[in-house]
Amino acid sequence: MIDLHSHVLFDVDDGPADLAGSLAICEAAVADGITVLAATPHVRDDYPTTPELMEERLAAVQAAAVGLRLVPGGELDVAELSRPLDELRRFALAGNPRYLLVETPYLGWPLDFADRVFRLASAGIRAVIAHPERNPDVQERPQLVELLVAAGALVQLTAASVEGRLGPRAQKCSRLLAERGLAHLIASDAHEAAIREIGMSGAARALGDGALARHLTVDVPGSIVDGLELPERPQSTKARGLLRRRSRGSR
């Protein structure tokens, strides 16, 4: 599996305090079946991460990690999207200049969110919206995410939401977004090895649809890492079953 959202870099944001903590996350990721992990520190007022700091810490963790490919990125607050494009691209997700991980606020909803996403798309950068299912406004009005997707965004669900570890509201919303085709990848958003654990394999099982799980945890994130065109979403297990029943009934 490929995990494109984590706070594995030490002494940068609210992730691990030291290299040992970073390596503990890496070991947990390997144990969970992850082969590629994106280091995506917060970039916002309370954690004003610079590209230079991100790159320095990433190099340190890369040099010490075993059995795991680490790729760069940043998780940018919506307010940071007004930066010049060349600055934004230094935080490109997995080093792919066509993608940028954008943090959904935990409370409230920016009125110009879709406009900002559209402006990024017009400049050739596709926003990957992190964990919208955890936002109360989205839980009440999932159509807010439809506006972002229509503006060109992809949507990333948190593994713990899908699995139910972040409560029933986040789980219900994540399932709804997945069923409506409004989820494009799953990531851990891991901050520590034991707290908000990786859990990607558990989320994949919780989906109950092997083809969709692979799409969200391997195919789409892998295409971003490798710079390939995004694959088509597989037909859901429920839809395939319905088509088979209709086919038998028409004979």
N, C-alpha and C positions, 0 to 999 in steps of 0.2 A: 504494500500500500504506500501511498504518497501523501504526506501531511504538509499542507502549505500554510499553516498558521500555528506558530508556537512562540513562546517567550523563553527560548532556551539560552539566550545570551546573558552572561552574568554581569552584574553591577551596571545595568543599563536602565531597567524600568522596574516593574513589580515582579519580575522573574527571579531567578536564583541570585544569591549574593556573591557567589564565588564560582570558580571553575569546577570545583567538585559537584556543585549543584547542577551545573550545565551538563556535566557528564552523566549524572544520575538520570536526567531527562533523556539523554541520548540512549542510555542502556535500557530504559523503560520502553523507548520507541522501538528499538531493535527487538526486544522481547515481544512486543505487540505485533510484529510483522511489518514494520515500516522500513523502507529502504531509502527514502528521500525525505528530509525534513527541512522546511523553510524556517529560518530564524527571522522573525518579524516583530521586532521591538516596537513599542508604542512610540508614536511621533505626535506629541500634543503638548499643551501648555505645561502640564505637570511632569511630563517626561520629554523634554526637548531634545530628543536623540538626533545627533548629526550623522550624516552619511559616513564621516570619518570614524566615529566611535563604533558604529555598526560594523564597518568593515574590519576594524581592529579586533573587536571581540569575536567576530565570526572567524577570522584567521586563527585566533587562539584556540577556539573550540574545535575547528576543523583539524588542527594539528594534533589534538589529543583524542578525538573521538575515533572509535573503532567500529567498522561494520555498518557505517551510515554515511550517506552523502548529505552534506549540509549545503543549502543554497540560501542566497540573501533575500532581503525584502524589508518592508516596514509596514506597520499597521497605522495608517494615517487617520487622524481625526478629520471630520468633514471640513472644519475651519482651515485645515492645512492645505486644502486643495486649491487655494488661491495662489500658491507658490508658483514661480516660473516652471515651465514644463521640464527644463533641463534638471532642475532640482528634484522634481517629482520622480523623474526617471532613475535617479540614483537610488531610490527606494523600490525599484521595480520588483514585482513578485517573482521569485525564482530567477531574478536577473533578466527576465523577459520584459523588454521595454514596452510591450503592448498591454501589460497588466499591472494593476496597482491595488493592493489590499486596503480597503477603506472601512474604518470602524463605525458600526452602528451605535449611536448613543444608547446608554442603558435606560435613560429617562428622556422623554420628549422626542420630538421629531422635527428636524430642520425643514422649514417650509420650502427652501430652495434645494433640497437634497436631489430631486430628480433633475433639476436644471444643472446642477454641478456635475452630475453623472453624465448628462448629455454633452456638456461642454468638453469633458474629458474624452468621451467617445469621438467627438468631432475632431479632436486633436490626435486621434489614433491610439488612445489609452482606454482600455476597458476596465472599469471598476469591478473589483470582486468585493461584494458587500459582506462583511464579517458579522456573523451571528444575529441577524435581524429577528430571529424567533425569540430572542430573550428580551426584546423591547415590548413594554406593555401596550403601546399604541399599535404595534403590528399584531400582537396577540388579539386585540380587539378588532383591528381592521387589516387583514392580510392583503387587501387590495393596495395598500401602500407599497408593498414589495412589487406588485405588478407594474406600478409606475416606474420603478427603478429598472426593472428588467426591460420594459418597453423603451427606456432611455439608453439601453445598451449594456446594462450591468449583468454580471453573474452573481449568484448568491451562494455563500458558504454557510452551512449549518455547523454548529458545534457538536462534536461526537457525544458529549455528555447530555446534550438536549435530546438528541435522537434516542439515546439509551434510557432516558428518564432520570438521570442523576441530578438534573437541575430543576426538577419539579414537573408536575403534570401540565402546567400551562405551556412551558417551553417545549415539552415533548409533543403535546397536541398541535402546537403551532408548527413545529418542524415537520411533523407528519403531513399536515395540511399543505404546507409549501411543497413538499416532495410530491404529493399526490397531484397537485396542480401544475407540476412541471416548472416550479419556481425555485427549485434548488438544483445547483449544478456541481457542488462538491461538498465533502465533509472534511473537517479538520479538527484537530484536538484543542487548539488554543491552550496548550499545556503551559502552566507556569511553574510547576514543580513536579517531581516524579510521583509523589503520593497525593498531592492536592490538585484537584482538577486534572486527574491523571490522563494519560494518553487515550486509552479506551477506544481506539479506532476499530479494532476487531469486534468489540461488543456492539458498537453502533451499526456496523455492517450487518451483523446477525439480527439486530433489532428491527432492521428494515423489513425483513421477511421476504426479500426479493433479491436473489443472488446477482442477477444481471444488472439491476439498478445499483446495488451496492458496489459492484465493480466499476460501474460508470462513474460513481461519485467519489470513489476512493482510489481509483487507479487510472481510468481512461482520461477523464477530464483533467485532473491535476497533472498527469503525465504529459498530456499534450501541451500544457502551459510550460512545464519544465523543458520540454524538447523543442518548443517553438513550432508546433504543428497545428494544423487546423483542428478545431474542436470536433469530437465525434458526435454523431447523432444520438439522441437519448433513446435507449431501448424501450420497447413497448413493455408496459408493466405486466407482471404476472396475472393480476386481476383481469386486465384487458385481454390478454392472450387466452385466459380461460373462458371469458365471455364469447370471444370469437369462435373458439372451438365448439362451445355449446350451440351457438347459432348455426355453425356449419353442419353439425350433426342433425339439428332440427330441420334443416332445409332439405335433407335427403329424402 
